[in-house]
Amino acid sequence: MLTVPPVVFQDPALSCGDETATFAPATLSGAPGAESGPDAAAAALRAFLQLPHEPDEFPDTGWWRVHETPDTVLFMAAGPAHMPWLQVGFGERGGRWELDVAGQCQLQLALPEDVVAGNWWLDPKFPFPTPEDKLIHALVQERACAGGQDPRERILEPVVFYAGLEITIIVPIREFPGGADCTGNIAVPWLIRLVEPVGDRRLLDGATLPPRDASRPPD
């Protein structure tokens, strides 16, 4: 079975689903406050935040500068419960910082080119896993546009992170070749094999960060 290179998890990077804007997890671990910066990009962020927004979801403070090049900058902040992360990005054109993106950030692990993480959840046709189980009956659904195609020949080896209270599972899927429209993707059955029993730990879908409860489908 195809696998994701281990370096992706040994030296991870995050993204909002945009392969060109990746950043280290450490950029979100320091104190926020990038909106108070003295440079022109921070001034552009402050000007954007002063505008009326519907709904008014962009906080005035609490922003991190997570990605920067000579002519682009991306800011992020914690959002409301229904959209945990927000992003605002600018591009420099003719000496002015102009808005490129603003809205929800689907924070996720940055995977190799042409690979995205699919959502997974427990298959309701099977009993809930017992503490002794090492086999998870899951349903997997592609997040990228695939024209409703069956992804099973493109699902890569799941990556599993074991912790004291939870098990987080990422199901990578190689993107459908040649491009496709964004009609509804199907959920397909898939077996996930663990090296440790489930125990009393929660099962989490790591397709986005923070991971979501995998006992039910995504909203």
Backbone torsions as a table, in degrees:
resi	resn	phi	psi	omega
1	MET	NA	142.4	177.8
2	LEU	-66.0	147.4	179.9
3	THR	-131.1	163.7	174.7
4	VAL	-88.4	136.2	-179.9
5	PRO	-53.4	134.0	-177.0
6	PRO	-57.8	-28.0	-177.9
7	VAL	-59.0	-26.7	179.2
8	VAL	-59.1	-33.0	-177.0
9	PHE	-100.0	-21.1	176.4
10	GLN	-76.0	-34.4	179.2
11	ASP	-132.9	71.8	-169.2
12	PRO	-72.3	152.6	170.4
13	ALA	-128.3	155.7	179.6
14	LEU	-112.7	161.9	174.5
15	SER	-153.3	169.9	172.6
16	CYS	-97.8	23.5	-176.6
17	GLY	94.8	1.8	179.5
18	ASP	-106.4	113.3	-175.7
19	GLU	-60.8	-24.1	-175.4
20	THR	-85.2	-10.1	-177.8
21	ALA	-124.5	83.1	177.6
22	THR	-108.8	155.9	-177.4
23	PHE	-154.5	156.5	-177.9
24	ALA	-74.4	146.2	176.8
25	PRO	-55.8	-29.1	-177.5
26	ALA	-63.0	-21.7	-179.1
27	THR	-66.9	-17.9	178.8
28	LEU	-103.1	4.7	-175.9
29	SER	-97.7	-18.0	179.1
30	GLY	-82.8	-178.8	178.9
31	ALA	-71.3	135.1	176.5
32	PRO	-72.7	-179.5	179.8
33	GLY	132.3	14.8	-178.4
34	ALA	-62.3	-21.1	180.0
35	GLU	-67.4	-14.7	-179.7
36	SER	-96.3	5.3	-177.7
37	GLY	-60.3	156.0	-175.8
38	PRO	-87.1	-4.1	-172.9
39	ASP	-91.6	173.4	-175.6
40	ALA	-67.3	-32.7	179.6
41	ALA	-65.8	-43.2	177.2
42	ALA	-63.7	-37.3	176.8
43	ALA	-63.0	-37.7	177.4
44	ALA	-64.8	-38.0	177.2
45	LEU	-64.0	-45.6	179.5
46	ARG	-60.0	-41.5	179.4
47	ALA	-64.4	-39.2	178.3
48	PHE	-64.2	-42.6	-176.7
49	LEU	-67.5	-22.3	178.9
50	GLN	-80.3	-12.3	179.6
51	LEU	-76.6	153.0	174.7
52	PRO	-72.4	138.5	179.8
53	HIS	-130.5	143.4	178.1
54	GLU	-124.0	116.1	-7.9
55	PRO	-73.3	164.7	-177.8
56	ASP	-78.0	80.9	-171.3
57	GLU	-105.0	-11.0	-175.6
58	PHE	-92.5	114.7	-178.7
59	PRO	-69.4	151.3	-179.9
60	ASP	-72.8	-25.9	-177.6
61	THR	-133.6	172.6	174.6
62	GLY	91.4	31.4	-177.2
63	TRP	-101.9	143.7	172.6
64	TRP	-109.4	144.1	169.9
65	ARG	-93.7	107.9	-170.0
66	VAL	-103.3	-22.6	-176.7
67	HIS	-148.0	137.2	-177.8
68	GLU	-152.7	136.8	170.3
69	THR	-129.2	176.4	179.1
70	PRO	-56.7	-26.2	-176.9
71	ASP	-128.4	13.8	174.5
72	THR	-141.5	153.9	173.9
73	VAL	-150.9	142.1	179.4
74	LEU	-126.2	127.3	176.4
75	PHE	-110.2	148.3	176.3
76	MET	-135.8	152.8	176.2
77	ALA	-147.4	156.9	173.5
78	ALA	-69.4	136.1	-177.5
79	GLY	-108.0	-170.4	176.5
80	PRO	-69.2	170.7	-172.6
81	ALA	-57.5	-36.2	-175.5
82	HIS	-79.0	-9.6	174.5
83	MET	-147.6	88.4	-168.0
84	PRO	-58.3	-27.2	-178.2
85	TRP	-130.6	143.6	176.7
86	LEU	-122.1	151.1	178.9
87	GLN	-132.9	146.2	171.6
88	VAL	-138.3	122.3	-178.1
89	GLY	-125.1	147.8	-178.4
90	PHE	-129.5	154.0	172.8
91	GLY	-123.8	141.5	-179.3
92	GLU	-88.4	122.3	-179.2
93	ARG	-138.3	116.8	178.3
94	GLY	60.5	35.1	179.3
95	GLY	83.5	3.0	179.6
96	ARG	-119.9	142.1	174.8
97	TRP	-92.1	114.1	-176.6
98	GLU	-110.1	145.6	-176.8
99	LEU	-65.6	128.9	175.7
100	ASP	-107.5	-38.8	-176.5
101	VAL	-151.5	143.8	175.9
102	ALA	-155.3	128.0	179.3
103	GLY	151.8	-156.8	-177.3
104	GLN	-70.6	142.7	172.7
105	CYS	-110.6	117.8	174.3
106	GLN	-84.2	78.8	-173.8
107	LEU	-59.7	129.4	-176.2
108	GLN	-154.1	164.5	174.6
109	LEU	-68.0	132.5	178.5
110	ALA	-78.2	111.4	-178.8
111	LEU	-95.8	168.8	-179.9
112	PRO	-59.6	162.9	179.5
113	GLU	-54.4	137.7	178.5
114	ASP	71.3	15.8	175.8
115	VAL	-126.1	132.3	176.8
116	VAL	-131.5	158.3	177.2
117	ALA	-86.7	130.5	176.4
118	GLY	-92.4	151.8	172.9
119	ASN	-72.9	146.6	173.5
120	TRP	-140.1	155.6	175.0
121	TRP	-156.0	165.6	-177.5
122	LEU	-65.6	135.3	179.0
123	ASP	-74.3	116.4	-176.2
124	PRO	-67.9	-9.4	178.1
125	LYS	-74.6	-11.0	-177.3
126	PHE	-119.4	154.1	178.6
127	PRO	-61.0	153.4	176.5
128	PHE	-60.8	138.7	-178.2
129	PRO	-56.0	139.9	175.8
130	THR	-88.1	165.0	178.9
131	PRO	-57.6	-25.0	-177.5
132	GLU	-86.8	-11.7	-172.9
133	ASP	-69.7	141.7	171.4
134	LYS	-120.0	2.8	-178.9
135	LEU	-119.5	123.5	-178.0
136	ILE	-109.3	121.3	173.0
137	HIS	-86.5	112.0	-172.6
138	ALA	-121.2	162.0	164.6
139	LEU	-111.5	133.7	-177.4
140	VAL	-119.5	134.3	179.4
141	GLN	-130.4	129.5	179.1
142	GLU	-66.9	141.9	178.0
143	ARG	-96.7	-29.0	-179.9
144	ALA	-79.2	159.8	178.1
145	CYS	-65.3	125.6	-177.3
146	ALA	-141.9	12.4	177.2
147	GLY	61.3	25.5	179.9
148	GLY	73.6	14.6	-178.4
149	GLN	-73.5	151.7	177.4
150	ASP	-69.9	123.8	-175.7
151	PRO	-90.6	0.5	-167.1
152	ARG	-61.4	-30.7	177.9
153	GLU	-77.1	-7.3	-178.1
154	ARG	-113.9	0.7	178.0
155	ILE	-74.2	130.0	179.4
156	LEU	-94.2	173.3	-179.2
157	GLU	-60.5	123.0	178.6
158	PRO	-59.8	149.0	177.2
159	VAL	-108.9	128.3	-171.8
160	VAL	-120.9	129.6	175.6
161	PHE	-111.8	120.4	-178.1
162	TYR	-99.3	128.9	176.2
163	ALA	-132.4	174.8	-174.6
164	GLY	-63.1	-36.8	-175.1
165	LEU	-114.2	-3.9	-175.0
166	GLU	-155.0	158.3	172.7
167	ILE	-124.3	118.3	-179.3
168	THR	-104.0	127.5	-175.9
169	ILE	-121.4	128.0	174.7
170	ILE	-109.0	127.4	178.6
171	VAL	-108.5	98.7	179.4
172	PRO	-76.8	143.7	178.5
173	ILE	-132.5	129.8	175.3
174	ARG	-72.2	132.3	-175.4
175	GLU	-61.0	149.7	178.7
176	PHE	-62.2	127.3	-174.4
177	PRO	-70.6	144.5	174.1
178	GLY	83.4	-0.9	179.9
179	GLY	81.4	157.1	-178.5
180	ALA	-160.5	164.4	176.3
181	ASP	-78.1	176.2	-172.8
182	CYS	-106.0	37.4	172.6
183	THR	-66.0	161.5	-172.4
184	GLY	-54.6	128.3	177.2
185	ASN	-83.0	145.0	-178.3
186	ILE	-86.3	152.5	173.3
187	ALA	-95.8	128.0	-175.2
188	VAL	-118.9	147.7	178.1
189	PRO	-70.5	144.2	-178.7
190	TRP	-153.4	138.9	178.3
191	LEU	-96.6	129.1	176.7
192	ILE	-112.8	121.0	-178.5
193	ARG	-99.6	127.7	179.9
194	LEU	-101.0	155.1	174.6
195	VAL	-94.7	-12.6	175.2
196	GLU	-123.3	146.9	174.9
197	PRO	-64.8	155.7	-178.1
198	VAL	-59.7	-41.7	-176.7
199	GLY	64.2	-143.2	179.4
200	ASP	-96.4	16.0	-173.7
201	ARG	-84.8	148.0	173.9
202	ARG	-73.1	146.3	175.8
203	LEU	-100.9	124.9	-174.6
204	LEU	-122.3	143.9	175.1
205	ASP	-91.4	115.7	-176.6
206	GLY	-90.6	18.2	180.0
207	ALA	-62.7	-31.4	175.8
208	THR	-130.0	164.0	178.8
209	LEU	-118.7	133.1	-2.4
210	PRO	-67.1	153.3	179.3
211	PRO	-59.2	150.7	-178.1
212	ARG	-104.6	156.6	178.6
213	ASP	-63.7	121.8	-176.4
214	ALA	-90.3	9.6	177.9
215	SER	-77.6	-9.1	-179.7
216	ARG	-144.7	162.1	179.0
217	PRO	-65.2	159.0	175.4
218	PRO	-65.8	154.3	-179.8
219	ASP	-69.1	NA	NA
